[in-house]
Amino acid sequence: MSAAAQTRIGWASVTPALLWTLVFFVVPFAAMGVASLFPEGASGLSLANYTQFFANPSYWLALVNSLEVTTLVTIISILLAYPFAWILAFVVPERWQRLALMLAVLPFWTSYVVRSYSWLLVLAEKGAFNSALLQSGLLSDPVQLANTRAATIIGFVHFFVMLLTLTIYANLKQLSPNYRKAAADLGASPVQAFIHVILPLTLPGIMVGAFLTFVLAIGDYITPQILGGNNELLLPQLIMMQIGRRGDFASASALSIILMLVVSIAYLACARWLKIERA
Amino acid sequence: MTPRSFYRAAGTALVLILLARAASAADELNALVWCDHSDPNLLKPFEDATGAKVNVKEFEGTGAGLAIVEQSQPGDWDVMVIDSIDVRRGVDRGLFEPLPEDQLPFGDIFPEVVMDAMTKIDGKRYGITEKFGYNTIGFNKSKVDPADMQSMASLTSDKYKGRIAIYDYYLPVMGMAAMSIGKKTADLTEADLPAIKEVLVKMKANAKAVTDVVASQTALATGEADILVGGGEWVTAGIAKENPDLDFSVPKEGAVLWSQSLAMFKDSKHKDLALKFIQYVLSPEGQARLATSSCYWGMPANSKAALNDEQKTILRFAEQPDFLKRAQPYPAPSEALDKKMQDVWTEMLQAQ
């Protein structure tokens, strides 16, 4: 086959994906960018919606809150998911692994909204958590968990531990057992083998899951709205607030572009681990 | 089946579906509504009487509703439920059709909620109030002293610290904050905002949570909070049978009067049906059903609503003349002031 024919086939193969991205990502994103430059009440082009974000501490704080929550969620999820994936990959017998994986991803099967409201019932002052601790005598007064940042983090972690477990498990299963054997032959203890051999080799799986967790959590509106109780605002809540009554799409677009920039920066930070062939 | 016969059958099915849709569209009313209009108990009598199907789409917040309209084709929608203070926004966008006043029961509507200043523009009526109520103090009378609920000062005092939830909607709650320091909701200016913010921050310091509509009701119903700032009959009345201790007060400072209107779209293709729907909703039967909708209860605008005695008691029908006298209108700020009020609300939410 000639080089020209190969090029034509190559273009024919990628054109649907390119068109899809163009129509459903690039064009809407550009439209949002343009909309953000025409603030409500202004007569022409203006950066007012962007300057407002940096000038108003309560707007800026929404981004800080989002970054804090998302970073915590990502770290906690990794710390919980890694041993979970390890147990699935190396401790659970091969014939039970499929069932165990299915059980692990069960939360994905329920509606996101239902899952968040379920957590609200568990964490409420008269919910399952407080009732259990009060009845067992471990608490004398109920603790407030619902409508707090902790509730938002718990709701997120429950979901994203599953996601990270899948990416890390896939990575662990690809590793040849010979790596551990070779490390042991060379005198490494199991802990040393894990830290110096296994962990670096599973870093791509961790980073893929961490990146997905970060992106999905920082853009999520439902969980902080239901579980956080608006005692503080995260960036997606601030974006929705612009639309609710006032329908200020220009301001909402500017805030969305800023959110997109944060996600892009996170991507660049993780890019070296996000190459498809390594994941 | 060969590919050709498959495509032929699929094409025929598609044509039949489109024809069926076109045929049925003539007998359908497309309504952009709040959740109280989705109750089958409200819609079914109208559908049975007219043979028409009412298709409803719910939205929250005028901005979101107007965005749906702007993303639709002219004629897609026939009627819309809208905050009475926002009727003008729809008129300014050229969306609404003037309503025939002589064919609607204006004589039976509580005079205080006719709201000409908001629903009548250039001498033409574009919206008719269908339901109203109060953003005031909702509370559990078994947990708090009802006498304390007669003053908004209780909302910022230490006595109820940690037992309060705040309804997350800036206009009515900022209106309440303004009233608590002796300001009139109709006269608010940017100069009033620092003092209002001070009250809001004190309320927030006392509050356990700032909650949306569903969470507000849940907070009171489950005992998560004993007091709801911005609550009223819209939170307590619908669950009064299960929770008879839930109540609301109109304190000495007054309450913020909320009201929702029905408007007809200028480009509606079913204006006769739309008018019939508005007439039905404003009729004594429609008003009783709307007032006691499963989503939330509220006072019917029509004073002759066919409510039974129990429903009237729950809604405190007999006390309405006094409540209406002491209530102040919903703040209706200009675009610029609205933005500033929302920013103050954002600052309150972010205050720790």
Interface residues (C-beta under 8 A of the other chain):
Chain A: E40 G41 N56 P57 S58 Y59 L61 A62 N65 L120 A124 E125 K126 Q144 A146 N147 Q225 I226 G229 N230 N231 E232 L233 L238 M241 I243 G244 R245 R246 G247 D248 F249
Chain B: E60 G61 T62 G63 A64 L66 A67 D168 Y169 Y170 L171 A207 K208 A209 V210 T211 D212 A215 T218 T222 G223 E224 E335 A336 D338 K339 Q342 D343 T346 E347 L349 Q350 Q352
